[in-house]
Amino acid sequence: MRKPIEEILDERILLLDGGFGTMVQGYGLDEAAYRGERFRDWERQLRGCNDLLALTCPDVVREIHEKYLAAGADIIETDSFNANAVSLADYGLEGCAYEIPRAAAGVARAAADTFTARNPLKPRFVAGSIGPTNRTLSMSADVNDPAARDITFAEMCAAYREQVRGLLDGGADLLLIETVFDTLNAKAALAAVDDECRTRGIRTPVMSLEEFRQTNEWVKNVYLPTYAQKGTWQEKLIMLSNWNEYGEGTYLMPCEGTHGFGYLDILREMYTTGGAHEDIVPNEEQLARITHNYPQDRRVLRQDGTYQRPMSSNVRTVDMTADNWHDWMDTNHILEDETVDENGRTLYVGDHDDPQLNFSKKFYEGLAAKDVLAIRVVASIPKGKFMQLFFGVNGTGLSEGNSIRIYAESDEEHEYVFELSSVENWNGQITALRLDPLSGANTHFTIRSITLELQDEVPEIIVNGLRLENTMQIQTVDGVDYMPFDPTVSLIQEYLYTYYEWNHDAQVLTLTRDGHSYRFAAGSSVAVKDGTEEIPLDGAVFMNSGIPMLPIESFARVLGFPCIRQEKDYCIDTPEKTLFSRAAQSASGKNVWVFDTLGYFGQTSAFQLRGWKAERGTVGYGVDYVQLMTDATGTPCFTLTKAGQDCAVLHTLEIVCRGEGDLTISFQTDEAEDAAALTLNLSEYPADGDGFRTISVDFADFASWTGSLKTLSIETTSDVLDIQAIRFVEAQ
């Protein structure tokens, strides 16, 4: 077991690698190399997006890492400096803002592990590189408007957190927030790291008071005298920032005796002659105003990261002790069997450090990605080694970006669970699966079984004909079915046309609509209407992973909504159902997609936007839609991200929209050599009272509409387009 990096730093100096971009330039990569096969037809120029090379040229990235490692580097930085949604948007790659840093960390991890294995006394580490983005939070984007910002602190935090998540999932040992030109950007990055570490239940070292003092002593006594230009303002200038997320220049601490937790005292001692620091404590009137503006007991209601999905009873298992195990997979770089007993099949890896088990197609025959929740492997591999699952969907190749890695914490047998249901790019048709059972050469591993965990037929919630997109399942307690009220995932408050408040400390959910309030408290089996009227529930509200679980039927009854069972599902209707009538037509089948404002983009939508920006949405005024405007980055286009459906089941496409110009619809199936396309003029279709037109296309008229859908895109010549729904209609 290698020492923690903190212990090694106490013993010796660790060397960081050098510049990455300059090394890339030495390879002379052209546009085609940056694009690779996956991005061959991308609508924007990609040359210069070095972060993308982790997906398209991973061999080049690894070779650069290995050159630095061979030169003696102890720490290598990932190829992810700009791998965040804010910076990647310049290339239209914001949808890859998790995949790219994860792949970059994976490539660096593999290189570092290879060199560590060669010399365990000199372990190598991976630093996740996090750059400053191409936006600034502290300065205005408009010289005529000092308050103008083109991004909020919350948006910056969200972008950084997605990058951090990818880096940690890819195997980064530490995170390096570098090249800071805006300290508020850096604070957003630190907040994102803190949020992600808290969710994962891990902590990383933070600068201590003594280290903070040493740093500032170096700045004052070494940096300024050495590097400042003599006789200029540089000799006596140091810029410090303590701006918070509200853009306020000083912190208000409603408590005494903290003295900035010691950090402010050090700054005053180092750089001022103003004496001891004194906390400024708000008086009662100020405190009341602060508490009103920023309620101390109100929180965003969201999962706390502890949810454990119940294991499905619907499984497909390969018994690795059976003689026919080769019928389900082929081996690569694995030598002959050694032993087979009740503990499983023990296999030997020779000189090659990349053993592989390639699954045959019959293992996942008839399954789409959405059907597979997880892959479970019961095996024992040496402690410190890792097992890695690679997957290909919709024709994509196997890559670090499409993989999950799990490290062995002991030599004992363990069930390694590759949770796929939460992987962002796990969608569409499964085209390849490969398991690399361990990292390393000349060793053994034992494997007992490999199981595909498939979707169970669990109940779902349908509101006004639309299915809620919950990541938490309905839970049955004492014969009563409970649903999660998870507004950040399912957007249930929007579907029910309610306003919610969550009192975190008291664990009380309050809903408001039609002039009435409804209070649901954890541990209580009654709801309180308008503060006084108690209405019995079918069971007590309880908490699961930070989310209140509400008894479904009595919850609807309290709000005055009808709730009926349709087979396994619960269907709730509100008075606003007529607003959902068009969308409700397409919400009944599992092969149908709904695209509307309630799901936003990427929540319930199966379409990726290119060349568009969402300008505004209108909800609750007779019709629901999103207004889209071109962003001048190319031809506006919708691209289907969840392909793989059977053309025999779905062949009629309906688009409900309002706008001018033409729509061009293109598609390709797995049985057709070329794509097919047709162009329609919107003005040729009748408009309803709100100006929306329903465009209906019957693909059954196309001879090439056979097999499974591979790609589908919709382009338009309109500069402004109001989209209400995009849906397929099942064949009758």
Secondary structure as GFF3:
##gff-version 3
##sequence-region A 1 732
A	DSSP	alpha_helix	5	11	.	.	.	ID=ss1
A	DSSP	alpha_helix	21	25	.	.	.	ID=ss2
A	DSSP	alpha_helix	31	35	.	.	.	ID=ss3
A	DSSP	three_ten_helix	50	52	.	.	.	ID=ss4
A	DSSP	alpha_helix	53	56	.	.	.	ID=ss5
A	DSSP	alpha_helix	58	70	.	.	.	ID=ss6
A	DSSP	beta_strand	75	77	.	.	.	ID=ss7
A	DSSP	alpha_helix	85	88	.	.	.	ID=ss8
A	DSSP	three_ten_helix	89	91	.	.	.	ID=ss9
A	DSSP	three_ten_helix	94	96	.	.	.	ID=ss10
A	DSSP	alpha_helix	99	118	.	.	.	ID=ss11
A	DSSP	beta_strand	125	130	.	.	.	ID=ss12
A	DSSP	alpha_helix	153	170	.	.	.	ID=ss13
A	DSSP	beta_strand	174	177	.	.	.	ID=ss14
A	DSSP	alpha_helix	183	200	.	.	.	ID=ss15
A	DSSP	alpha_helix	209	218	.	.	.	ID=ss16
A	DSSP	pi_helix	219	223	.	.	.	ID=ss17
A	DSSP	alpha_helix	224	227	.	.	.	ID=ss18
A	DSSP	three_ten_helix	233	236	.	.	.	ID=ss19
A	DSSP	three_ten_helix	259	262	.	.	.	ID=ss20
A	DSSP	alpha_helix	263	271	.	.	.	ID=ss21
A	DSSP	alpha_helix	284	293	.	.	.	ID=ss22
A	DSSP	beta_strand	315	319	.	.	.	ID=ss23
A	DSSP	three_ten_helix	323	327	.	.	.	ID=ss24
A	DSSP	beta_strand	329	332	.	.	.	ID=ss25
A	DSSP	beta_strand	337	341	.	.	.	ID=ss26
A	DSSP	beta_strand	344	349	.	.	.	ID=ss27
A	DSSP	beta_strand	356	359	.	.	.	ID=ss28
A	DSSP	three_ten_helix	361	363	.	.	.	ID=ss29
A	DSSP	three_ten_helix	369	371	.	.	.	ID=ss30
A	DSSP	beta_strand	372	380	.	.	.	ID=ss31
A	DSSP	beta_strand	386	393	.	.	.	ID=ss32
A	DSSP	three_ten_helix	400	402	.	.	.	ID=ss33
A	DSSP	beta_strand	403	407	.	.	.	ID=ss34
A	DSSP	beta_strand	414	419	.	.	.	ID=ss35
A	DSSP	beta_strand	430	436	.	.	.	ID=ss36
A	DSSP	beta_strand	443	454	.	.	.	ID=ss37
A	DSSP	beta_strand	461	463	.	.	.	ID=ss38
A	DSSP	beta_strand	466	467	.	.	.	ID=ss39
A	DSSP	beta_strand	475	477	.	.	.	ID=ss40
A	DSSP	beta_strand	480	484	.	.	.	ID=ss41
A	DSSP	alpha_helix	487	490	.	.	.	ID=ss42
A	DSSP	alpha_helix	492	495	.	.	.	ID=ss43
A	DSSP	beta_strand	499	503	.	.	.	ID=ss44
A	DSSP	beta_strand	508	513	.	.	.	ID=ss45
A	DSSP	beta_strand	516	521	.	.	.	ID=ss46
A	DSSP	beta_strand	526	529	.	.	.	ID=ss47
A	DSSP	beta_strand	533	536	.	.	.	ID=ss48
A	DSSP	beta_strand	542	544	.	.	.	ID=ss49
A	DSSP	beta_strand	547	551	.	.	.	ID=ss50
A	DSSP	alpha_helix	552	559	.	.	.	ID=ss51
A	DSSP	beta_strand	563	566	.	.	.	ID=ss52
A	DSSP	beta_strand	569	572	.	.	.	ID=ss53
A	DSSP	three_ten_helix	575	580	.	.	.	ID=ss54
A	DSSP	alpha_helix	581	584	.	.	.	ID=ss55
A	DSSP	three_ten_helix	597	599	.	.	.	ID=ss56
A	DSSP	beta_strand	607	610	.	.	.	ID=ss57
A	DSSP	beta_strand	612	618	.	.	.	ID=ss58
A	DSSP	beta_strand	625	630	.	.	.	ID=ss59
A	DSSP	beta_strand	637	640	.	.	.	ID=ss60
A	DSSP	beta_strand	650	658	.	.	.	ID=ss61
A	DSSP	beta_strand	662	669	.	.	.	ID=ss62
A	DSSP	beta_strand	676	681	.	.	.	ID=ss63
A	DSSP	three_ten_helix	682	684	.	.	.	ID=ss64
A	DSSP	beta_strand	693	698	.	.	.	ID=ss65
A	DSSP	three_ten_helix	699	701	.	.	.	ID=ss66
A	DSSP	beta_strand	709	716	.	.	.	ID=ss67
A	DSSP	beta_strand	720	730	.	.	.	ID=ss68
###
